[in-house]
Amino acid sequence: MKISYSDLSTSIKNNSGLVTALNVLDKAITYITILFYLGLLIYAAISIPKIGATLLYRSIVIPGVSFVLVSLFRKVASAPRPYEVYNFTPALHKDTKGKSFPSRHVFSIFMVAITFSRFLSLQVYFY
């Protein structure tokens, strides 16, 4: 059985509990990622006497520049969102037009994960 994107969105919209859960998860993932990243920055700042400022510097500059570049690319590319292409109302309310790709949620989580992996490799080296 093949299910279209709009059919999936409609079935989600018809279940108010699922819509609420998805909205909560959407926000929770964003805030959890921010908290992990801030925690890493705080730890990197505290660790400067032991491992130097390189980790803190790279943990701010590389994700920051990357985020700006992805945001500029999204603005220039302005890929339409699925609900614009297939003309349906999305399950999670959005007023945004275009700027669908690449996903900043996914990109940000990827950058935080890469920053953590770099941090972990430094921890193995210094401890």
Secondary structure, DSSP 4 states (H G I P E B T S, - for coil): ----HHHHHHHHHT-HHHHHHHHHHHHHHHHHHHHHHHHHHHHHHHTHHHH-SHHHHHHHHHHHHHHHHHHHHHHHH-PPPHHHHTT---SS-----S--SS-HHHHHHHHHHHHHHHHHHHHHHH-
